[in-house]
Amino acid sequence: PQWRKDNLIFPVMTWTDFLSHVQESVNPLVSEERLKIVAGTLNDIGEIVHIKEGHLKSVIILDADWLGQRIFGPALSPEHAPIPKLRSITGQVSLREIERVYPELDPLSVSHLFEHFELCHPIGSEIAFEFPLLIKM
């Protein structure tokens, strides 16, 4: 659908927006309960990521590959990989560093994705984050 193409840069939306878009663009008669079943199936086969709990409760990621390649890739890639990556020796990463690696995205939104998948936790008032996997020994 066109709304999926419109969200290529940040293919994340709330459950409410997802329901509205499906009803407007795909099937105006679909019920929320039926769409939950469909979304569960799409989640199970890896087409979307449907987050149902935690800080990002009721969020749909429309492109699971985007999450792995564009969001997790720079945080988890080896040092010699030819992509921009988060830089840290101590494991602490600032919002400014997140913004450097993800210039087209809101750094706080990216940090919330990392937090949800337990790749980092905030230090203080969400100005910096600790990524244990980036600590160099």
N, C-alpha and C positions, 0 to 999 in steps of 0.2 A: 504493500500500500504506500501511497505518497507520504503519509505521515512518518513512516519508517525511514524513508529517504530524507525527509526534512530533518531528521534527528541523527544524521550520520556522525557529526562531530562529538556529540554527547548523547548517545542513544539510551538515555535513562529517563523514565517517567514514573509518575505516581500511578498507583493502581486506578485511582479515579480517572486520571487522564487516559490511561490505557482503555478502560471500559468505555469512556466517551468516544474515543477514536474508533474503536471497533464498532460501536453502535452507529456512528456517523458514516464510516467508510466501508464497513464489511457487511454487517448484519444488524439492522436497526431493531430486530426482535430478540436478539440474544439477551438472556438474563445474566445477572451477575454470577449466580450459582453455576450456570452452564459454562460461562467464561472462565471461572475458577478451575473447572475440570480441564478445559482446553489448555489454559495456562500451565496447569500442573503437568500435563502431558508434554507440552512444548519445553518446559523446564527439564523434565526427565530425559528427553532426547537431546538436550543441549542446544536447542534452538534459541531459547531465551534463558535468563536467570530471573527467577521470581523470588524476591526476598520477602519473607513473611514474618520475621521477628527481628528484634534488636533495634538499633538506632535508625536503621533504614527500612523499618517495617512498611510493608505495602509499596515496595518499589519494584519496577520491572526494568531489567536491562535487556534491550531489544536485540542486542548482538553479543552473544557470549564470546565470540572470537575477539571482538574489540576489547572486552574486559581482560582477556588473557594476554593479547598481544600489545595493545596500546597502553593499558593501565598497569598490569602486573609485570610486563616485560621489562620496562626500565628499572623497576625495583629489584627484580630477581635475576636479571641477565648477568653473565660473567663480565668481569672488567674489560676484557678485550672485545666484547660484542660491539659492532659498529652502529649502535643506536645511542641517543642521549640517555643517560642513566642518572639516578640519584647518587650524589657523591657525599660520602661521609666516612670518617675513620672511627668516630665515637658512636655511630648509630643514630645520632641526633640530626634531624633534618628540619629545616625551617620552611615556612610557607613560601618564602621567596625561592628556595631551592626547588620545591614542588612546582612552582610557577615557571621556573627556568626549563624544566623538563617537559612540562605540559602547558606551553604558552597559550594554547587555544582554549583551555579549560579553566574553570574556576578552581583554584587550588584547594579551597575548603571542601568542595564537593569531592575532589579526588581523594583528599585525606579521609573523608567519611567512608569512601569505598575501602580504603586500606584498613581503617579501623574495623569495619564490619567483618572483613575477612581475616582479622586478627594478625595483620602484617605489621601494625604499629599501634602505639597508644600515645595519647597527647601528653605533653609535658607542660604543666602550667595551664594557661588559658588558651589552648589550641593555637599558639603562635609557633610552636615547635612540636615535633613528634619524634619518638624513639622507635627506630626500626632495628630490633635485635639482630636480624639477618645481615645488617650492614656493619655490625661491629667487627673491626679488624683486630685480631689478636697478635 
